[in-house]
Each structure stands twice: as structure tokens, then as C-alpha cells.
Amino acid sequence: MKTIGVIGGMSWESSTEYYRLLNRYAKARLGGHHNARSLMLTVDFADIEAGQRAGAWDRLGEQMADAARRLERGGADLVLLATNTMHRVYESIEAAIGVPFLHIADPTGEALRAAGIERVGLLGTRYTMEQTFYAGRLRERFGLDTLVPDDGGRRDVHRIIYEELCHGVTDAQSRGIYQRAIDDMAARGAQAVILGCTEITLLIKQDDTALPVFDTTALHAQAAVDWAIQTR
């Protein structure tokens, strides 16, 4: 099995989900006591979050590129970025390393197209919901039409991510806010919903909505394990 390198810590709450899922999928594929061969480099999220608020994307791209290079030097055969938002700078990572980089939107886009979905709701940080780097990739590569909550909904979804989920807090009232945002997008034609922030899986499960849920964290981890096992 090839070695998966993970840039983590954004937040560490969701990075623990990556570690759990990578190993769960490896065991499901290989059986016995098998784990996923993996490395994780954890960055300081306080610095990253401050850079996001300041719009310092060039500096953040340099930090992500440095983390990726460290993983490659450590033996990673594939690099993952364990956050949706920081894929805003994925090109900096790809340019910095010689091993493949698995973009988080691609396994999700493939799964949506396989399910026959054409219009999908997107939950994530304001950066992910409002900037073009994520929905644009889904449109250009997979022909998907993406909906997001209204301005108030985007503000609430973003706040809950940073003030609660990144600190491991899951609140029933916040779950209700997310459910209403999903219902609103469904009323506007969404056929499914993307959990487009790696922390949202801590709060929203398939049982919480009638819309099909596409969890980017789980899909990303599964695609990485599939690649690591199949690649020779």
C-alpha cells in the first residue's frame, strides 16, 4: 500500500475524522489488522484562520506548499489537504510537489454525477460558499449547478463552523439551523447536499435530512485509500 500524506489541523477535530476513516476504509478493503499507511503534518490553525480573515491567500498558499513538501520528503506518495476551504490555494500545493495531490472536490463530484445529481446544495465556510474555487470546479469538471444558503444562512453556517465545530462543540440548535438551510436549498431545487466543510460531518448525518448527503471528508478519505491500494 502506498503512503498517504495528510496536511491536517484545520481543524484537528476534522483531522481526527480523516485518521479514523483512512484506517477504517483500509481495514474494510484489506481485512485483518491492516491500517492505512499515512503521515500527517498538523499546522497551527490559529495562524491559518487569521490569514483567512485577512485574505492573505498567497501567504497561506506558501504555508500549505511547505507542509506538502515536508510530507513528500517524509515519504508520502499522495498528498491530501484535510480541509475544503484551503483548497482555495491548491495550485500552490500541486506546484510544490512531485507526487499526486487529490483535490477534495473531485471524489465528491464523481459521486454526485454517478448518482445522477445535477443541482446540489453546498454548505461550508463563507469562503467556500461565496468564492468560485469550489463551485467553479464542480461546474467545470462535473457539470454541477451549485446552490448555497442566503446571506443570513451563510453567516450562520460559517459562524457555527468556526465558533462551535472547530472546537468540538455539536449543538442541537445549530443542527436545526443547518437543517433549515438544507430545506431552503431543497425548495430551490437542490437534489442533494454537499457537506463542504470537513467539520460539518460532526454535526449533520444522513438521518438529519431527507436530501442525499455527500460528505466530502468521507469521500476524500475513501478515494485516497482506493488510490493507495490500487496504485503500483
CYANA upper distance limits for C-alpha pairs under 8 A (distance plus 0.5 A):
  1 MET  CA     36 ALA  CA      8.14
  1 MET  CA     37 ARG  CA      7.31
  1 MET  CA    228 ALA  CA      5.97
  1 MET  CA    229 ILE  CA      5.41
  1 MET  CA    230 GLN  CA      8.35
  1 MET  CA    231 THR  CA      8.34
  2 LYS  CA     37 ARG  CA      7.15
  2 LYS  CA     76 ALA  CA      8.34
  2 LYS  CA     77 ASP  CA      6.55
  2 LYS  CA     78 LEU  CA      8.35
  2 LYS  CA    228 ALA  CA      5.08
  2 LYS  CA    229 ILE  CA      7.02
  2 LYS  CA    231 THR  CA      7.70
  3 THR  CA     36 ALA  CA      8.10
  3 THR  CA     37 ARG  CA      5.29
  3 THR  CA     38 SER  CA      5.63
  3 THR  CA     39 LEU  CA      7.79
  3 THR  CA     75 GLY  CA      7.45
  3 THR  CA     76 ALA  CA      5.54
  3 THR  CA     77 ASP  CA      5.71
  3 THR  CA     78 LEU  CA      7.19
  3 THR  CA    228 ALA  CA      7.16
  4 ILE  CA     36 ALA  CA      8.20
  4 ILE  CA     37 ARG  CA      6.70
  4 ILE  CA     38 SER  CA      5.01
  4 ILE  CA     39 LEU  CA      6.75
  4 ILE  CA     76 ALA  CA      5.97
  4 ILE  CA     77 ASP  CA      6.53
  4 ILE  CA     78 LEU  CA      5.58
  4 ILE  CA     79 VAL  CA      6.61
  4 ILE  CA     80 LEU  CA      7.89
  4 ILE  CA    224 ALA  CA      7.60
  4 ILE  CA    225 VAL  CA      8.38
  4 ILE  CA    228 ALA  CA      7.48
  5 GLY  CA     38 SER  CA      6.15
  5 GLY  CA     39 LEU  CA      5.23
  5 GLY  CA     40 MET  CA      6.29
  5 GLY  CA     41 LEU  CA      8.33
  5 GLY  CA     68 ALA  CA      8.42
  5 GLY  CA     71 LEU  CA      6.25
  5 GLY  CA     72 GLU  CA      7.93
  5 GLY  CA     76 ALA  CA      5.37
  5 GLY  CA     77 ASP  CA      7.60
  5 GLY  CA     78 LEU  CA      6.32
  5 GLY  CA     79 VAL  CA      5.12
  5 GLY  CA     80 LEU  CA      6.58
  6 VAL  CA     38 SER  CA      7.89
  6 VAL  CA     39 LEU  CA      6.57
  6 VAL  CA     40 MET  CA      5.08
  6 VAL  CA     41 LEU  CA      6.82
  6 VAL  CA     71 LEU  CA      8.12
  6 VAL  CA     79 VAL  CA      6.31
  6 VAL  CA     80 LEU  CA      5.30
  6 VAL  CA     81 LEU  CA      6.43
  6 VAL  CA     82 ALA  CA      6.97
  7 ILE  CA     40 MET  CA      6.38
  7 ILE  CA     41 LEU  CA      5.64
  7 ILE  CA     42 THR  CA      6.65
  7 ILE  CA     43 VAL  CA      7.91
  7 ILE  CA     64 MET  CA      8.18
  7 ILE  CA     67 ALA  CA      7.06
  7 ILE  CA     68 ALA  CA      7.37
  7 ILE  CA     79 VAL  CA      7.99
  7 ILE  CA     80 LEU  CA      6.70
  7 ILE  CA     81 LEU  CA      5.42
  7 ILE  CA     82 ALA  CA      6.37
  8 GLY  CA     12 TRP  CA      7.01
  8 GLY  CA     15 SER  CA      5.97
  8 GLY  CA     40 MET  CA      6.79
  8 GLY  CA     41 LEU  CA      6.31
  8 GLY  CA     42 THR  CA      5.06
  8 GLY  CA     43 VAL  CA      6.83
  8 GLY  CA     81 LEU  CA      7.28
  8 GLY  CA     82 ALA  CA      5.84
  8 GLY  CA     83 THR  CA      8.17
  9 GLY  CA     13 GLU  CA      8.09
  9 GLY  CA     14 SER  CA      8.27
  9 GLY  CA     15 SER  CA      6.52
  9 GLY  CA     41 LEU  CA      8.34
  9 GLY  CA     42 THR  CA      5.16
  9 GLY  CA     43 VAL  CA      5.74
  9 GLY  CA     44 ASP  CA      7.02
  9 GLY  CA     45 PHE  CA      6.52
  9 GLY  CA     82 ALA  CA      8.28
 10 MET  CA     14 SER  CA      7.79
 10 MET  CA     15 SER  CA      7.70
 10 MET  CA     43 VAL  CA      7.85
 10 MET  CA     44 ASP  CA      8.36
 10 MET  CA     45 PHE  CA      5.95
 10 MET  CA     48 ILE  CA      8.33
 10 MET  CA     82 ALA  CA      7.51
 10 MET  CA     83 THR  CA      6.65
 11 SER  CA     15 SER  CA      6.97
 11 SER  CA     45 PHE  CA      6.81
 11 SER  CA     83 THR  CA      8.41
 11 SER  CA    166 CYS  CA      6.10
 11 SER  CA    199 GLU  CA      8.17
 12 TRP  CA     16 THR  CA      6.69
 12 TRP  CA     42 THR  CA      8.12
 12 TRP  CA    166 CYS  CA      8.20
 13 GLU  CA     17 GLU  CA      7.54
 13 GLU  CA    165 LEU  CA      8.31
 13 GLU  CA    166 CYS  CA      6.72
 13 GLU  CA    167 HIS  CA      7.67
 13 GLU  CA    168 GLY  CA      6.73
 13 GLU  CA    199 GLU  CA      7.56
 14 SER  CA     18 TYR  CA      7.04
 14 SER  CA     82 ALA  CA      8.11
 14 SER  CA    166 CYS  CA      8.33
 14 SER  CA    198 THR  CA      6.17
 14 SER  CA    199 GLU  CA      5.68
 14 SER  CA    202 LEU  CA      8.41
 15 SER  CA     19 TYR  CA      6.91
 15 SER  CA     82 ALA  CA      6.84
 16 THR  CA     20 ARG  CA      6.71
 17 GLU  CA     21 LEU  CA      6.48
 17 GLU  CA    217 THR  CA      8.21
 18 TYR  CA     22 LEU  CA      6.40
 18 TYR  CA     82 ALA  CA      7.79
 18 TYR  CA    217 THR  CA      7.32
 18 TYR  CA    218 ALA  CA      8.10
 18 TYR  CA    221 ALA  CA      6.79
 19 TYR  CA     23 ASN  CA      6.85
 20 ARG  CA     24 ARG  CA      6.57
 21 LEU  CA     25 TYR  CA      6.45
 21 LEU  CA    218 ALA  CA      7.20
 21 LEU  CA    221 ALA  CA      6.74
 21 LEU  CA    222 GLN  CA      7.94
 22 LEU  CA     26 ALA  CA      6.68
 22 LEU  CA     35 ASN  CA      8.33
 22 LEU  CA     36 ALA  CA      6.38
 22 LEU  CA    221 ALA  CA      5.98
 22 LEU  CA    222 GLN  CA      7.25
 22 LEU  CA    224 ALA  CA      8.27
 22 LEU  CA    225 VAL  CA      6.90
 23 ASN  CA     27 LYS  CA      6.62
 23 ASN  CA     34 HIS  CA      8.29
 23 ASN  CA     35 ASN  CA      5.40
 23 ASN  CA     36 ALA  CA      5.46
 24 ARG  CA     28 ALA  CA      6.67
 24 ARG  CA     35 ASN  CA      8.07
 25 TYR  CA     29 ARG  CA      6.67
 25 TYR  CA     36 ALA  CA      8.46
 25 TYR  CA    221 ALA  CA      8.43
 25 TYR  CA    222 GLN  CA      6.72
 25 TYR  CA    225 VAL  CA      7.19
 26 ALA  CA     30 LEU  CA      6.39
 26 ALA  CA     31 GLY  CA      8.10
 26 ALA  CA     34 HIS  CA      6.99
 26 ALA  CA     35 ASN  CA      6.11
 26 ALA  CA     36 ALA  CA      5.78
 26 ALA  CA    225 VAL  CA      6.72
 27 LYS  CA     31 GLY  CA      5.23
 27 LYS  CA     32 GLY  CA      7.18
 27 LYS  CA     33 HIS  CA      7.33
 27 LYS  CA     34 HIS  CA      5.71
 27 LYS  CA     35 ASN  CA      6.47
 27 LYS  CA     36 ALA  CA      8.27
 30 LEU  CA     34 HIS  CA      6.74
 36 ALA  CA    225 VAL  CA      7.57
 38 SER  CA     76 ALA  CA      7.92
 39 LEU  CA     71 LEU  CA      7.50
 39 LEU  CA     74 GLY  CA      8.33
 39 LEU  CA     76 ALA  CA      7.38
 40 MET  CA     71 LEU  CA      8.01
 41 LEU  CA     67 ALA  CA      7.25
 41 LEU  CA     71 LEU  CA      7.48
 43 VAL  CA     67 ALA  CA      8.42
 44 ASP  CA     48 ILE  CA      7.20
 45 PHE  CA     49 GLU  CA      6.35
 46 ALA  CA     50 ALA  CA      6.72
 47 ASP  CA     51 GLY  CA      6.79
 48 ILE  CA     52 GLN  CA      6.77
 48 ILE  CA     60 LEU  CA      7.34
 49 GLU  CA     53 ARG  CA      6.85
 50 ALA  CA     54 ALA  CA      6.74
 51 GLY  CA     55 GLY  CA      6.52
 51 GLY  CA     56 ALA  CA      5.51
 51 GLY  CA     57 TRP  CA      7.49
 51 GLY  CA     59 ARG  CA      8.18
 51 GLY  CA     60 LEU  CA      7.14
 52 GLN  CA     56 ALA  CA      6.68
 52 GLN  CA     57 TRP  CA      7.34
 52 GLN  CA     60 LEU  CA      8.40
 56 ALA  CA     60 LEU  CA      6.82
 57 TRP  CA     61 GLY  CA      6.44
 57 TRP  CA     88 ARG  CA      8.31
 57 TRP  CA     89 VAL  CA      7.44
 58 ASP  CA     62 GLU  CA      6.92
 58 ASP  CA     89 VAL  CA      8.25
 59 ARG  CA     63 GLN  CA      6.90
 60 LEU  CA     64 MET  CA      6.70
 60 LEU  CA     89 VAL  CA      7.90
 61 GLY  CA     65 ALA  CA      6.54
 61 GLY  CA     89 VAL  CA      5.59
 61 GLY  CA     90 TYR  CA      7.98
 61 GLY  CA     92 SER  CA      5.96
 61 GLY  CA     93 ILE  CA      7.64
 62 GLU  CA     66 ASP  CA      6.62
 62 GLU  CA     92 SER  CA      7.34
 63 GLN  CA     67 ALA  CA      6.79
 64 MET  CA     68 ALA  CA      6.70
 64 MET  CA     89 VAL  CA      8.32
 64 MET  CA     92 SER  CA      7.96
 64 MET  CA     93 ILE  CA      6.73
 65 ALA  CA     69 ARG  CA      6.70
 65 ALA  CA     92 SER  CA      6.29
 65 ALA  CA     93 ILE  CA      4.96
 65 ALA  CA     94 GLU  CA      8.36
 65 ALA  CA     95 ALA  CA      8.46
 65 ALA  CA     96 ALA  CA      6.14
 65 ALA  CA     97 ILE  CA      8.33
 66 ASP  CA     70 ARG  CA      6.79
 66 ASP  CA     96 ALA  CA      8.23
 67 ALA  CA     71 LEU  CA      6.89
 68 ALA  CA     72 GLU  CA      6.74
 68 ALA  CA     79 VAL  CA      7.27
 68 ALA  CA     93 ILE  CA      6.90
 68 ALA  CA     96 ALA  CA      7.81
 68 ALA  CA     97 ILE  CA      7.31
 69 ARG  CA     73 ARG  CA      6.66
 69 ARG  CA     96 ALA  CA      7.00
 69 ARG  CA     97 ILE  CA      6.39
 70 ARG  CA     74 GLY  CA      6.65
 71 LEU  CA     75 GLY  CA      6.99
 71 LEU  CA     76 ALA  CA      6.04
 71 LEU  CA     79 VAL  CA      8.01
 72 GLU  CA     76 ALA  CA      5.22
 72 GLU  CA     77 ASP  CA      7.38
 72 GLU  CA     78 LEU  CA      8.48
 72 GLU  CA     79 VAL  CA      8.26
 72 GLU  CA     97 ILE  CA      7.49
 72 GLU  CA     98 GLY  CA      8.44
 72 GLU  CA     99 VAL  CA      7.70
 76 ALA  CA     99 VAL  CA      8.30
 77 ASP  CA     99 VAL  CA      6.26
 77 ASP  CA    100 PRO  CA      7.67
 78 LEU  CA     99 VAL  CA      6.22
 78 LEU  CA    100 PRO  CA      5.61
 78 LEU  CA    101 PHE  CA      6.40
 78 LEU  CA    102 LEU  CA      7.77
 78 LEU  CA    224 ALA  CA      8.36
 78 LEU  CA    228 ALA  CA      8.30
 79 VAL  CA     99 VAL  CA      7.77
 79 VAL  CA    100 PRO  CA      6.91
 79 VAL  CA    101 PHE  CA      5.37
 79 VAL  CA    102 LEU  CA      6.94
 80 LEU  CA    101 PHE  CA      6.67
 80 LEU  CA    102 LEU  CA      6.19
 80 LEU  CA    103 HIS  CA      7.74
 80 LEU  CA    104 ILE  CA      8.30
 80 LEU  CA    224 ALA  CA      8.36
 81 LEU  CA     86 MET  CA      8.05
 81 LEU  CA     87 HIS  CA      7.81
 81 LEU  CA    102 LEU  CA      8.44
 81 LEU  CA    103 HIS  CA      8.15
 81 LEU  CA    104 ILE  CA      8.03
 82 ALA  CA    198 THR  CA      7.69
 82 ALA  CA    217 THR  CA      8.16
 83 THR  CA     87 HIS  CA      7.66
 83 THR  CA    104 ILE  CA      8.47
 83 THR  CA    197 CYS  CA      7.10
 83 THR  CA    198 THR  CA      6.14
 84 ASN  CA    104 ILE  CA      7.15
 84 ASN  CA    105 ALA  CA      8.43
 84 ASN  CA    124 GLY  CA      8.40
 84 ASN  CA    128 THR  CA      7.67
 84 ASN  CA    196 GLY  CA      6.76
 84 ASN  CA    197 CYS  CA      5.93
 84 ASN  CA    198 THR  CA      7.01
 85 THR  CA    124 GLY  CA      8.35
 85 THR  CA    125 THR  CA      7.33
 85 THR  CA    127 TYR  CA      6.93
 85 THR  CA    128 THR  CA      5.98
 85 THR  CA    197 CYS  CA      7.59
 86 MET  CA     90 TYR  CA      7.67
 87 HIS  CA    103 HIS  CA      7.92
 87 HIS  CA    104 ILE  CA      8.19
 87 HIS  CA    133 PHE  CA      8.11
 87 HIS  CA    134 TYR  CA      8.29
 88 ARG  CA    133 PHE  CA      6.30
 88 ARG  CA    134 TYR  CA      8.11
 89 VAL  CA     93 ILE  CA      7.61
 90 TYR  CA     94 GLU  CA      6.82
 90 TYR  CA    103 HIS  CA      8.08
 91 GLU  CA     95 ALA  CA      6.62
 92 SER  CA     96 ALA  CA      6.81
 93 ILE  CA     97 ILE  CA      7.17
 93 ILE  CA    101 PHE  CA      8.16
 94 GLU  CA     98 GLY  CA      8.34
 94 GLU  CA    100 PRO  CA      8.04
 94 GLU  CA    101 PHE  CA      6.65
102 LEU  CA    106 ASP  CA      8.21
102 LEU  CA    220 HIS  CA      8.43
102 LEU  CA    224 ALA  CA      7.87
103 HIS  CA    107 PRO  CA      8.36
104 ILE  CA    108 THR  CA      7.61
104 ILE  CA    216 THR  CA      7.20
104 ILE  CA    217 THR  CA      8.45
104 ILE  CA    220 HIS  CA      6.07
105 ALA  CA    109 GLY  CA      6.49
105 ALA  CA    134 TYR  CA      7.53
105 ALA  CA    137 ARG  CA      7.89
105 ALA  CA    138 LEU  CA      7.42
105 ALA  CA    216 THR  CA      7.82
106 ASP  CA    110 GLU  CA      6.61
106 ASP  CA    138 LEU  CA      8.22
107 PRO  CA    111 ALA  CA      6.64
107 PRO  CA    216 THR  CA      8.31
107 PRO  CA    219 LEU  CA      6.40
107 PRO  CA    220 HIS  CA      6.55
107 PRO  CA    223 ALA  CA      6.96
108 THR  CA    112 LEU  CA      6.66
108 THR  CA    194 ILE  CA      8.47
108 THR  CA    214 PHE  CA      7.33
108 THR  CA    215 ASP  CA      8.22
108 THR  CA    216 THR  CA      6.54
108 THR  CA    219 LEU  CA      6.73
108 THR  CA    220 HIS  CA      7.99
109 GLY  CA    113 ARG  CA      6.71
109 GLY  CA    138 LEU  CA      6.56
109 GLY  CA    141 ARG  CA      8.40
109 GLY  CA    142 PHE  CA      6.41
109 GLY  CA    144 LEU  CA      8.30
110 GLU  CA    114 ALA  CA      6.61
110 GLU  CA    142 PHE  CA      7.68
111 ALA  CA    115 ALA  CA      6.74
111 ALA  CA    214 PHE  CA      8.45
112 LEU  CA    116 GLY  CA      6.92
112 LEU  CA    117 ILE  CA      5.80
112 LEU  CA    118 GLU  CA      8.23
112 LEU  CA    214 PHE  CA      8.18
113 ARG  CA    117 ILE  CA      6.05
113 ARG  CA    118 GLU  CA      7.68
113 ARG  CA    142 PHE  CA      7.41
117 ILE  CA    144 LEU  CA      8.19
117 ILE  CA    191 GLN  CA      6.81
117 ILE  CA    192 ALA  CA      7.63
118 GLU  CA    143 GLY  CA      7.75
118 GLU  CA    144 LEU  CA      5.68
118 GLU  CA    145 ASP  CA      6.64
118 GLU  CA    191 GLN  CA      7.87
119 ARG  CA    144 LEU  CA      6.34
119 ARG  CA    145 ASP  CA      5.09
119 ARG  CA    146 THR  CA      6.28
119 ARG  CA    147 LEU  CA      7.83
119 ARG  CA    189 GLY  CA      7.38
119 ARG  CA    190 ALA  CA      5.68
119 ARG  CA    191 GLN  CA      6.29
119 ARG  CA    192 ALA  CA      7.86
120 VAL  CA    144 LEU  CA      7.66
120 VAL  CA    145 ASP  CA      6.82
120 VAL  CA    146 THR  CA      5.56
120 VAL  CA    147 LEU  CA      6.58
120 VAL  CA    189 GLY  CA      8.49
120 VAL  CA    190 ALA  CA      5.17
120 VAL  CA    191 GLN  CA      6.05
120 VAL  CA    192 ALA  CA      5.52
120 VAL  CA    193 VAL  CA      6.02
120 VAL  CA    194 ILE  CA      7.48
121 GLY  CA    146 THR  CA      6.23
121 GLY  CA    147 LEU  CA      5.12
121 GLY  CA    148 VAL  CA      6.18
121 GLY  CA    149 PRO  CA      8.48
121 GLY  CA    182 ILE  CA      7.65
121 GLY  CA    185 MET  CA      6.38
121 GLY  CA    186 ALA  CA      8.00
121 GLY  CA    190 ALA  CA      5.87
121 GLY  CA    191 GLN  CA      8.04
121 GLY  CA    192 ALA  CA      6.65
121 GLY  CA    193 VAL  CA      4.98
121 GLY  CA    194 ILE  CA      6.56
122 LEU  CA    129 MET  CA      7.23
122 LEU  CA    146 THR  CA      7.04
122 LEU  CA    147 LEU  CA      6.52
122 LEU  CA    148 VAL  CA      5.76
122 LEU  CA    149 PRO  CA      8.34
122 LEU  CA    193 VAL  CA      6.30
122 LEU  CA    194 ILE  CA      5.40
122 LEU  CA    195 LEU  CA      7.12
122 LEU  CA    196 GLY  CA      6.63
123 LEU  CA    129 MET  CA      7.22
123 LEU  CA    148 VAL  CA      7.18
123 LEU  CA    149 PRO  CA      8.15
123 LEU  CA    154 ARG  CA      8.50
123 LEU  CA    157 VAL  CA      7.70
123 LEU  CA    193 VAL  CA      7.90
123 LEU  CA    194 ILE  CA      6.67
123 LEU  CA    195 LEU  CA      5.97
123 LEU  CA    196 GLY  CA      5.72
123 LEU  CA    197 CYS  CA      7.48
124 GLY  CA    128 THR  CA      6.18
124 GLY  CA    129 MET  CA      6.37
124 GLY  CA    157 VAL  CA      7.40
124 GLY  CA    158 HIS  CA      7.20
124 GLY  CA    161 ILE  CA      8.48
124 GLY  CA    195 LEU  CA      7.23
124 GLY  CA    196 GLY  CA      5.17
124 GLY  CA    197 CYS  CA      5.16
124 GLY  CA    200 ILE  CA      8.25
125 THR  CA    129 MET  CA      6.66
125 THR  CA    154 ARG  CA      8.16
125 THR  CA    157 VAL  CA      7.43
125 THR  CA    158 HIS  CA      5.18
125 THR  CA    161 ILE  CA      7.59
125 THR  CA    196 GLY  CA      8.42
125 THR  CA    197 CYS  CA      7.16
126 ARG  CA    130 GLU  CA      6.10
126 ARG  CA    131 GLN  CA      8.33
126 ARG  CA    154 ARG  CA      6.71
126 ARG  CA    155 ARG  CA      7.59
126 ARG  CA    157 VAL  CA      8.48
126 ARG  CA    158 HIS  CA      6.18
127 TYR  CA    131 GLN  CA      6.03
128 THR  CA    132 THR  CA      8.18
128 THR  CA    133 PHE  CA      7.91
128 THR  CA    134 TYR  CA      6.68
128 THR  CA    135 ALA  CA      8.44
128 THR  CA    196 GLY  CA      8.01
129 MET  CA    134 TYR  CA      8.25
129 MET  CA    135 ALA  CA      8.12
129 MET  CA    148 VAL  CA      6.78
129 MET  CA    154 ARG  CA      8.02
131 GLN  CA    135 ALA  CA      8.37
132 THR  CA    136 GLY  CA      5.60
132 THR  CA    137 ARG  CA      8.40
133 PHE  CA    137 ARG  CA      6.80
134 TYR  CA    138 LEU  CA      6.99
135 ALA  CA    139 ARG  CA      6.65
135 ALA  CA    145 ASP  CA      8.44
135 ALA  CA    146 THR  CA      6.65
136 GLY  CA    140 GLU  CA      6.50
137 ARG  CA    141 ARG  CA      6.26
137 ARG  CA    142 PHE  CA      8.16
138 LEU  CA    142 PHE  CA      5.80
138 LEU  CA    143 GLY  CA      6.99
138 LEU  CA    144 LEU  CA      6.06
138 LEU  CA    145 ASP  CA      8.29
138 LEU  CA    146 THR  CA      8.40
139 ARG  CA    143 GLY  CA      4.90
139 ARG  CA    144 LEU  CA      5.09
139 ARG  CA    145 ASP  CA      6.66
139 ARG  CA    146 THR  CA      8.19
140 GLU  CA    144 LEU  CA      8.32
146 THR  CA    190 ALA  CA      8.49
147 LEU  CA    185 MET  CA      7.11
147 LEU  CA    190 ALA  CA      7.43
148 VAL  CA    154 ARG  CA      7.99
148 VAL  CA    185 MET  CA      7.38
149 PRO  CA    153 GLY  CA      5.61
149 PRO  CA    154 ARG  CA      6.01
149 PRO  CA    181 ALA  CA      6.37
149 PRO  CA    182 ILE  CA      8.29
149 PRO  CA    184 ASP  CA      7.74
149 PRO  CA    185 MET  CA      7.02
150 ASP  CA    154 ARG  CA      6.54
151 ASP  CA    155 ARG  CA      6.66
152 GLY  CA    156 ASP  CA      6.79
153 GLY  CA    157 VAL  CA      6.58
153 GLY  CA    177 ILE  CA      8.48
153 GLY  CA    181 ALA  CA      6.70
154 ARG  CA    158 HIS  CA      6.52
155 ARG  CA    159 ARG  CA      6.61
156 ASP  CA    160 ILE  CA      6.64
156 ASP  CA    177 ILE  CA      8.02
157 VAL  CA    161 ILE  CA      6.90
157 VAL  CA    177 ILE  CA      8.21
157 VAL  CA    178 TYR  CA      7.24
158 HIS  CA    162 TYR  CA      7.01
159 ARG  CA    163 GLU  CA      6.21
159 ARG  CA    164 GLU  CA      8.19
160 ILE  CA    164 GLU  CA      5.64
160 ILE  CA    165 LEU  CA      6.85
160 ILE  CA    174 SER  CA      7.40
161 ILE  CA    165 LEU  CA      5.34
161 ILE  CA    166 CYS  CA      6.48
161 ILE  CA    199 GLU  CA      7.40
161 ILE  CA    200 ILE  CA      7.75
162 TYR  CA    166 CYS  CA      5.88
162 TYR  CA    167 HIS  CA      8.14
163 GLU  CA    167 HIS  CA      7.40
164 GLU  CA    168 GLY  CA      6.88
164 GLU  CA    169 VAL  CA      5.26
164 GLU  CA    170 THR  CA      7.20
165 LEU  CA    169 VAL  CA      5.60
165 LEU  CA    170 THR  CA      6.72
165 LEU  CA    199 GLU  CA      6.48
165 LEU  CA    200 ILE  CA      7.74
165 LEU  CA    202 LEU  CA      7.73
165 LEU  CA    203 LEU  CA      8.22
166 CYS  CA    199 GLU  CA      7.22
170 THR  CA    174 SER  CA      7.99
170 THR  CA    175 ARG  CA      8.26
170 THR  CA    202 LEU  CA      7.57
170 THR  CA    203 LEU  CA      6.32
171 ASP  CA    175 ARG  CA      6.80
171 ASP  CA    203 LEU  CA      8.26
172 ALA  CA    176 GLY  CA      6.85
173 GLN  CA    177 ILE  CA      7.02
174 SER  CA    178 TYR  CA      6.90
175 ARG  CA    179 GLN  CA      6.64
175 ARG  CA    203 LEU  CA      6.81
175 ARG  CA    204 ILE  CA      7.29
176 GLY  CA    180 ARG  CA      6.68
177 ILE  CA    181 ALA  CA      6.82
178 TYR  CA    182 ILE  CA      6.70
178 TYR  CA    204 ILE  CA      8.34
179 GLN  CA    183 ASP  CA      6.63
179 GLN  CA    208 ASP  CA      7.59
179 GLN  CA    209 THR  CA      7.17
180 ARG  CA    184 ASP  CA      6.61
181 ALA  CA    185 MET  CA      6.90
182 ILE  CA    186 ALA  CA      6.66
182 ILE  CA    193 VAL  CA      7.56
182 ILE  CA    209 THR  CA      8.14
182 ILE  CA    211 LEU  CA      8.46
183 ASP  CA    187 ALA  CA      6.70
184 ASP  CA    188 ARG  CA      6.99
185 MET  CA    189 GLY  CA      6.96
185 MET  CA    190 ALA  CA      5.96
186 ALA  CA    190 ALA  CA      4.96
186 ALA  CA    191 GLN  CA      7.02
186 ALA  CA    192 ALA  CA      8.14
186 ALA  CA    211 LEU  CA      7.95
191 GLN  CA    211 LEU  CA      7.05
191 GLN  CA    212 PRO  CA      7.88
192 ALA  CA    211 LEU  CA      5.51
192 ALA  CA    212 PRO  CA      5.26
192 ALA  CA    213 VAL  CA      6.56
192 ALA  CA    214 PHE  CA      7.90
193 VAL  CA    211 LEU  CA      7.00
193 VAL  CA    212 PRO  CA      6.85
193 VAL  CA    213 VAL  CA      5.69
193 VAL  CA    214 PHE  CA      6.63
194 ILE  CA    213 VAL  CA      6.64
194 ILE  CA    214 PHE  CA      5.32
194 ILE  CA    215 ASP  CA      6.64
194 ILE  CA    216 THR  CA      7.49
195 LEU  CA    200 ILE  CA      6.44
195 LEU  CA    201 THR  CA      7.25
195 LEU  CA    213 VAL  CA      7.61
195 LEU  CA    214 PHE  CA      6.61
195 LEU  CA    215 ASP  CA      5.49
195 LEU  CA    216 THR  CA      6.50
196 GLY  CA    200 ILE  CA      7.96
196 GLY  CA    215 ASP  CA      7.77
196 GLY  CA    216 THR  CA      6.52
197 CYS  CA    201 THR  CA      8.41
197 CYS  CA    216 THR  CA      7.84
197 CYS  CA    217 THR  CA      8.39
198 THR  CA    216 THR  CA      7.15
198 THR  CA    217 THR  CA      5.80
199 GLU  CA    203 LEU  CA      8.12
200 ILE  CA    204 ILE  CA      6.54
201 THR  CA    205 LYS  CA      6.99
201 THR  CA    215 ASP  CA      7.11
201 THR  CA    217 THR  CA      7.94
204 ILE  CA    208 ASP  CA      6.64
205 LYS  CA    209 THR  CA      8.11
205 LYS  CA    213 VAL  CA      7.89
206 GLN  CA    210 ALA  CA      8.08
206 GLN  CA    211 LEU  CA      8.39
206 GLN  CA    212 PRO  CA      7.35
206 GLN  CA    213 VAL  CA      6.18
209 THR  CA    213 VAL  CA      8.37
214 PHE  CA    219 LEU  CA      8.19
215 ASP  CA    219 LEU  CA      6.71
216 THR  CA    220 HIS  CA      6.29
217 THR  CA    221 ALA  CA      6.71
218 ALA  CA    222 GLN  CA      6.57
219 LEU  CA    223 ALA  CA      6.61
220 HIS  CA    224 ALA  CA      6.77
221 ALA  CA    225 VAL  CA      6.87
222 GLN  CA    226 ASP  CA      6.67
223 ALA  CA    227 TRP  CA      6.66
224 ALA  CA    228 ALA  CA      6.59
225 VAL  CA    229 ILE  CA      6.61
226 ASP  CA    230 GLN  CA      6.52
227 TRP  CA    231 THR  CA      6.19
